[in-house]
Amino acid sequence: MTREEAIVILKKFFMMQGVESEGLNENNIGGASIGDLAIYFEYLPEQQALKCSALIYKFREDPKEGIIDGFKEEEEFERFSTGGGFVDYQPENKGLFLSRVYEEYVEELDFVNDLEQLLGASRVWGNEVLERVSARVFGH
């Protein structure tokens, strides 16, 4: 996927969500709040791919040992839908996400539907799965 193609489908997504956005900034980053959910985008020029990441949880400090592994275990057991994404901890911003990577251009409406599923899954993971993992790891 070219950067220009990424911008086109991002603009369509933002428009359908009622959000004003240019898609990506000069650093190939974009994002938006959709209701109470957050989604971020990064164009990866070396891969010619667009990474889309729906926030599950933002840690204030580095996560306690076992938390990220707990989320990865939940992903492996497939108890909860990932909305087509994968569990993705990004240490540079201490964010836990469900992410998808698009290497090929997809139809705009398919992209919008994919991201709506990803956002919906991030809500479940931020509530139910976070609670399950915390209880298991910390014994609460």
C-alpha positions in Angstrom: 0.0 0.0 0.0 1.4 3.4 -0.9 1.2 6.3 1.5 -1.3 8.1 -0.8 -3.6 5.0 -0.7 -3.3 4.9 3.1 -4.3 8.6 3.2 -7.3 8.0 1.0 -8.8 5.2 3.1 -8.0 7.0 6.3 -9.8 10.1 5.1 -12.8 7.9 4.2 -12.7 6.2 7.7 -12.5 9.6 9.4 -15.3 11.1 7.3 -17.6 8.1 8.1 -16.8 8.6 11.8 -17.5 12.4 11.7 -13.9 13.3 12.4 -11.9 16.0 10.6 -8.4 14.7 9.7 -5.8 14.9 7.0 -5.1 11.2 7.6 -1.4 11.1 8.4 1.0 13.9 9.5 4.5 14.5 8.0 5.8 11.8 10.4 3.4 9.2 8.9 1.3 9.2 12.1 -2.4 9.8 12.6 -5.2 9.0 15.1 -8.5 10.0 16.5 -10.9 9.5 19.4 -14.1 7.8 18.3 -16.5 8.3 21.2 -14.6 6.9 24.2 -12.3 4.8 22.1 -8.9 5.8 20.6 -7.3 4.6 17.4 -3.9 5.3 16.0 -2.3 4.9 12.6 1.3 4.6 11.4 2.4 4.3 7.8 5.5 2.1 7.6 7.3 3.2 4.4 9.9 0.3 4.5 7.0 -2.2 4.4 4.6 -0.1 2.4 2.0 -0.9 5.1 -0.5 0.8 7.3 -0.6 -0.2 10.9 -3.9 0.5 12.7 -3.9 0.3 16.5 -7.0 0.5 18.7 -6.1 1.3 22.3 -7.0 -1.3 25.0 -5.2 0.4 27.9 -2.6 3.1 28.5 -0.2 2.3 31.4 1.1 5.2 33.5 4.2 3.2 34.3 5.8 0.1 32.8 3.3 -2.8 33.1 3.8 -5.2 36.0 5.4 -8.5 35.1 2.9 -11.0 33.7 0.3 -8.5 32.4 1.4 -8.4 28.7 1.9 -12.2 28.8 -1.6 -12.5 30.3 -3.1 -10.6 27.3 -1.1 -12.7 24.8 -2.4 -15.9 26.5 -6.0 -14.6 26.1 -5.3 -13.9 22.5 -4.0 -17.5 22.0 -7.0 -19.0 23.8 -9.3 -17.0 21.4 -11.9 -16.5 24.2 -12.6 -13.0 22.9 -12.6 -11.6 19.4 -9.6 -9.5 18.5 -11.5 -7.8 15.7 -9.1 -9.2 13.2 -6.1 -7.8 15.1 -3.4 -9.0 17.4 -2.3 -7.9 20.9 0.4 -5.3 20.5 2.2 -3.7 23.4 4.1 -0.6 22.4 6.7 0.3 25.1 7.5 3.7 23.6 4.1 5.0 24.6 3.2 2.4 27.2 0.1 1.5 25.2 -1.6 -1.9 24.9 -3.4 -2.2 21.6 -5.2 -4.5 19.2 -3.4 -3.8 15.9 -3.9 -4.7 12.3 -1.4 -4.2 9.5 -2.5 -3.6 5.9 0.2 -4.3 3.2 -2.3 -4.2 0.4 -4.9 -1.6 -0.4 -8.4 -2.6 0.7 -11.8 -1.3 -0.4 -12.7 1.7 1.7 -15.9 0.3 3.1 -14.1 -3.0 4.0 -11.5 -0.9 5.7 -14.1 1.0 7.7 -15.9 -2.2 8.7 -12.6 -3.8 9.7 -11.7 -0.8 11.9 -15.1 -0.7 13.5 -14.7 -4.4 14.5 -11.2 -3.6 15.8 -12.6 -0.7 17.9 -15.4 -2.8 19.2 -13.0 -5.6 20.2 -10.7 -3.0 21.9 -13.7 -2.0 24.1 -14.2 -5.6 25.2 -10.5 -6.1 25.8 -10.3 -2.9 27.8 -13.1 -4.0 30.1 -13.6 -7.7 30.3 -10.2 -9.0 29.3 -8.3 -6.4 31.3 -10.3 -7.5 34.4 -9.7 -11.2 33.7 -6.0 -10.7 33.2 -5.6 -8.5 36.2 -7.5 -11.0 38.4 -5.3 -13.8 37.2 -2.0 -12.0 37.4 -2.6 -10.2 40.7 -5.0 -12.6 42.3 -7.8 -10.0 42.8 
